[in-house]
Amino acid sequence: MSAITPLMPRQKVPSLSVPLVGGGTWSLADQKPENFTMVVFYRGLHCPICGKYLKDLDTKLEDFAKRGVNVVVVSSDGEDRATEAKSKWGLENVDLGYGLSLENAREWGLYISTSNGVTSSGYEEPAIFSEPGLFLVRPDGTLYFGTVQTMPFARPAFDQILGALDFVIAKNYPARGEVIDHTNP
C-alpha cells in the first residue's frame, strides 16, 4: 500500500469512477456542476455513525443542489453491503457509490484501517477499509476544500458546509492552503 499524499487546493484531484447502488456508474469526469461536486467518503455498512451522518446529508440534498453542488457518497464496501446500507439507513436521494479500491482511496489521501470485528451495529468490519473524507471539487477538477479523518467521529456538519458555501459562492472566496513549498511561496 502506498503512503498517504495529501491533496492540494487548486490542484487536480485524482480520478474517481464507481458503480452506484441501483445501477449505473458515477464518474467525477462526467460531473458538470454549477459550483462544486461534493464527494463524501464513508467507512461502510458497519459504521452506525456513518448511517446518521449520511441520513442528515440525504435530507439536505436539495439545499446542496440549490447552491449548484452535485453530491456523491462512496465507500469501499461491495455492492451487497452498500445496497443494505442504503436501505437500512433510509437513504432515498443520495447517489451511493461502492467498490472504491483501496489504491484509489489512498490517491484521495484517505486513511485505511483494519477490522476490529463486530461493531455496535452488529456488523463485522471488513478486513481492511477506508476511513471518512469529504471534498469539494471545482468544475475544472481542482480541489477547493478537503478533510480526511482517522476515525468516524467529529465530521464536518452539513449545515456548516451549506453556510460556508453561501459565503464562498457570494464572495468568490479562493481555495486556501494552496502553498506547496512554504520556503518558496
N, C-alpha and C positions, 0 to 999 in steps of 0.2 A: 504494500500500500504506500502511496506517495505521501509526502509531508504536506501539511496544510499551507497553502499560499493564499493570503487574503486577497479579495477582490479590491480593486482600487476605484474610487469615484472618478467619473469622467473617462474611464477606460471600458473597452468592450467586455461584456460578461461572456462566460462560456455558453456553448450551445445547450439547448435543453429541448428534448422531444420525448414525450411519454404517452403511453396508451391511457385512455380515460375509462373510468367505470361507466358502463352503459354503452361503450363503443366509441370508435373514433380515436384520433390521435391529436394531442395538443403539442404545438411546436412554438417556441419563442420566436423563431424566424417568421412565422405566419402572423404574428400579432401586429396590429396597426392601431394602437390606442391613440386617443387624442393627447393624453399626457403621460401616462405610465402604464407599465404592466407590473402587477404585484405578484411575486412568486413567494408562496408560503410553503416551506418545507416542514413536515411534521414527522414525529417518531414512528407512528403506526398504530394499528388497532389496539395494541397492548397498553396504550397510554391514555388513561382517563382524562388527564389534564388536556391532552390534545383534543379530545371529544368536546369538552366545554369550550375551549378556545375556538375551534372551528365552527361550532354551532353559533357562537357570537358573530363570527365573520359571515356565516350563511345568512343571518338576518340583516346584515348591513351591505350586502352586495349591491343593492340598488343605490345606496349612498355613494359607493365607490364608482359605480357606472356614471352617476350624475357629475362626477368630477373627472370623467374621462380616463378612468383606471380599469383596465382589464385585470382579472384575478384568476389564478390557478393555485391549487393546493396539491402537493406532491409528497410521496413517501417512497421508501424502498420496499414497502410491502408488496407482495404479489397480488394478483387480481382478486383471488378469493377473499383475502383479508381486507383489501381496500373496499370491495363491494360490501362486506359485512360492516365495516366502519361507517360507510355512507348511510347504510340502512339503520344500524344501531344508534348512531348519533343524530339521526333525523336531518341529514344534510340534503336539502331539497333543491338548492340553487347553484351551489358551487361546483365548478369543474374539478373533479378529483382524479388526479393522475397517480399512477402506480408504476412499480418496476424501476424506480430510479437506481441506476447502478451505483455501487459504492465509489467507483472511479469518477463518475460524473459528480457525485456528492462532494468528493474531495476537490474537484475542479472549482466548485462553488464555495469552497472554504468551510464546508460543514465538518463538524466533529463526528467521529464514529465510536460507537460503544458496543460492548459485548453483553450477552444476556445475563441477567440476574435471576432468571427463572420466571415464575408466575408472578404477575403484578397484582395490585389490589383489585383490578378489574376482573381477575380470574383468567387472564390470557397470558400465555407464555410469550416472553420476549423472543424475537428472532435471535439466532446465534450471533449475528452482527447486523447493525443497523445504523442509520444516520440520525443525528440529533437535529433540533429545530434551527431554522433560519428564516429570515424574511428579507426580501429585496425589492426595491422599486427600481425598475429599469426604464430608461427613456425610450421613446420610439426608435431612436437611432441605435439601440442595443448597448448603450453605455450605462454604467451603474450610477444611480442617483443616491440611493440610500441602501445600506445593508447592515444586518445584525445577525450574528450567529451565537448559539448558546451550547453549553456543555450539559445542560440539564433542562428538564421540561418546565421549570419554574420561571416566573417573572418575565414573561414575553411582552413585547410592545402591545399596548392596548389599542384595539382598532378605533375606538373613539378618539384617542390621541392622534393616531395616524390621520384620521379624517380631518381633524382640526389643523394638523400640520400641513396637509395637502391644500386646504383653503388658503393658508398663508403663502406657501411656496408657489402656488399657481398664480395668486394675485400679485405677488411681488417679483415673480420670475427669479426666485431665490436660487442661487447656484449650488451645485453639489459641493459639499465641503469634505475635507480630509484628502484632498487631491494631491498633496505633496508626496512624491515618491522618495526623493532624496532630500532630506531636511538640511543637509550640508551644502546643497546647491539648488535652492528654490528658484 
